[in-house]
Amino acid sequence: MGTDASRRGALKLEPVRLGPITVPTPVVLSPMAGVTNWPFRVLCEEYGPDGLYVAEMVTARALVARNPKAFRLCRFAPSERVRSLQLYGVDPIIAEQAARMVVDGGMADHIDLNFGCPVPKVTRKGGGSALPWKLDLFTELIRRIVGVCRPAGIPVTAKIRVGIDADHSTFLEAGHIAQEEGCAAVTLHARTTAEYYGGHSDWDRIAELVQALDVPVFGNGDIWSAEDAQDMVSRTGCAGVAVGRGCQGRPWLFRDIANAFAGSAERVEPNLGQVGRIIARHARLLVDFHDGDERMAVHDMRKHVAWYLKGFPVGGGTRRAFMECETMEDLERQISLLPQDEPYPEAIAGKPRGRVRYAKKVRLPQGWLDSRQTSHEEREALFGGDPMDASY
Ligand SMILES: Cc1cc2nc3c(=O)[nH]c(=O)nc-3n(C[C@H](O)[C@H](O)[C@H](O)COP(=O)(O)O)c2cc1C
């Protein structure tokens, strides 16, 4: 038995308070674009009713422009205990307007701010993980959003990365600023933008941030099993954990993690028949999400099906047949053809899944790294753009 295993047994997570919201088991579904819409959140929350389930990022600019796609991402199911939205913005004024819409429209109970996205399309515009480099912009953005949300009792949290690359770390300053400007918690994805989703996240940076801040820190990066969640807490002292790719095709991971922190060794290990029923349910919820459009829902399910089937001995022909489904009937037929009694493949239970690649090159606005403050010209250049662009 290694030291990790012996430390795990006694580990407990205390509830975390985010303003008026208490998260009894501080295990967070990390926002994932195209994944953490309400159908997936509903499934996850059923397995872990005491966690926090964050929607995928919504672009402030698109929300302000009343883009219908952006509004779709802001929908919640009636069963969701805390309606948690993630906003992405670069322009503090637009971001404040978006927050005002959320507050005035009673659209959410919690707002998370995205300062972690490494996608070139985002960082090229100074957004996501590029933004904390500019201390003035980062501070102003949080100040304006907290200024709107705090009086309404809506807690704001910030999700950050370690920095741009090994030579341009931002997380300690960003964490302090977020705390000073009134964020209720900070989530650290312990990779730089340059590291993208490659390698292993550096949990020591999470421990450093925990030491540096008074507000709760959620650790994020490479939790593939309940044991990983326990190890992260024991090694870093983080108040809670945020799980991204590890729950793709495995919404039950939230029950495993809750069980582990409750001292139980029980784990959810559905056989293929049970997984098939979850796939069917997920697809039906997606039909609702897409306003009855079965084709959209079934297409949207493709990536999920690949994740759900990962590790099961299902041949290429069957996998291809799933990818060719166009209707719920097609999908349900394929599900019924799966060998129902096939046991859960333990070999993949705690293994990485989803994106794992490195970025080729970090894309930033021209001259971004030259100064920690934004010049007038930089702001002019940044804050243009197409307000109807809901993608980022
Ligand atoms: C497909 C995908 C979409 C993502 N979308 C978002 C997003 O909208 N907002 C965000 O803050 N992070 C996003 N992330 C990052 C995750 O929330 C998380 O920080 C990252 O995957 C590391 O955690 P993990 O190792 O548990 O996956 C995304 C990640 C993936 C794989």
The ligand as an SDF file (V2000), in Angstrom:
LIG
                    3D

 31 33  0  0  0  0  0  0  0  0999 V2000
  -14.1150   19.4980  -24.9820 C   0  0  0  0  0  0  0  0  0  0  0  0
  -13.7010   20.4740  -23.9130 C   0  0  0  0  0  0  0  0  0  0  0  0
  -14.3630   21.6900  -23.7880 C   0  0  0  0  0  0  0  0  0  0  0  0
  -13.9990   22.5930  -22.7940 C   0  0  0  0  0  0  0  0  0  0  0  0
  -14.7050   23.7560  -22.6560 N   0  0  0  0  0  0  0  0  0  0  0  0
  -14.4370   24.5870  -21.6200 C   0  0  0  0  0  0  0  0  0  0  0  0
  -15.2430   25.7300  -21.3560 C   0  0  0  0  0  0  0  0  0  0  0  0
  -16.2360   26.0090  -22.0510 O   0  0  0  0  0  0  0  0  0  0  0  0
  -14.9010   26.5130  -20.3100 N   0  0  0  0  0  0  0  0  0  0  0  0
  -13.8190   26.2300  -19.5060 C   0  0  0  0  0  0  0  0  0  0  0  0
  -13.5430   26.9780  -18.5600 O   0  0  0  0  0  0  0  0  0  0  0  0
  -13.0530   25.1440  -19.7130 N   0  0  0  0  0  0  0  0  0  0  0  0
  -13.3440   24.3180  -20.7350 C   0  0  0  0  0  0  0  0  0  0  0  0
  -12.6210   23.1710  -20.8930 N   0  0  0  0  0  0  0  0  0  0  0  0
  -11.5690   22.8380  -19.9110 C   0  0  0  0  0  0  0  0  0  0  0  0
  -12.1140   21.9380  -18.8000 C   0  0  0  0  0  0  0  0  0  0  0  0
  -13.1140   22.5930  -18.0590 O   0  0  0  0  0  0  0  0  0  0  0  0
  -10.9990   21.5250  -17.8280 C   0  0  0  0  0  0  0  0  0  0  0  0
  -10.4720   22.6770  -17.2460 O   0  0  0  0  0  0  0  0  0  0  0  0
   -9.8690   20.7820  -18.5320 C   0  0  0  0  0  0  0  0  0  0  0  0
  -10.3740   19.7970  -19.4140 O   0  0  0  0  0  0  0  0  0  0  0  0
   -8.9340   20.1130  -17.4970 C   0  0  0  0  0  0  0  0  0  0  0  0
   -9.6390   19.2500  -16.6590 O   0  0  0  0  0  0  0  0  0  0  0  0
   -9.6270   17.6510  -16.9150 P   0  0  0  0  0  0  0  0  0  0  0  0
   -8.1950   17.2160  -16.9200 O   0  0  0  0  0  0  0  0  0  0  0  0
  -10.4230   17.1020  -15.7630 O   0  0  0  0  0  0  0  0  0  0  0  0
  -10.2580   17.4400  -18.2510 O   0  0  0  0  0  0  0  0  0  0  0  0
  -12.9450   22.2790  -21.9050 C   0  0  0  0  0  0  0  0  0  0  0  0
  -12.2710   21.0600  -22.0410 C   0  0  0  0  0  0  0  0  0  0  0  0
  -12.6280   20.1570  -23.0260 C   0  0  0  0  0  0  0  0  0  0  0  0
  -11.8920   18.8660  -23.1160 C   0  0  0  0  0  0  0  0  0  0  0  0
  1  2  1  0
  2  3  1  0
  2 30  2  0
  3  4  2  0
  4  5  1  0
  4 28  1  0
  5  6  2  0
  6  7  1  0
  6 13  1  0
  7  8  2  0
  7  9  1  0
  9 10  1  0
 10 11  2  0
 10 12  1  0
 12 13  2  0
 13 14  1  0
 14 15  1  0
 14 28  1  0
 15 16  1  0
 16 17  1  0
 16 18  1  0
 18 19  1  0
 18 20  1  0
 20 21  1  0
 20 22  1  0
 22 23  1  0
 23 24  1  0
 24 25  2  0
 24 26  1  0
 24 27  1  0
 28 29  2  0
 29 30  1  0
 30 31  1  0
M  END
$$$$
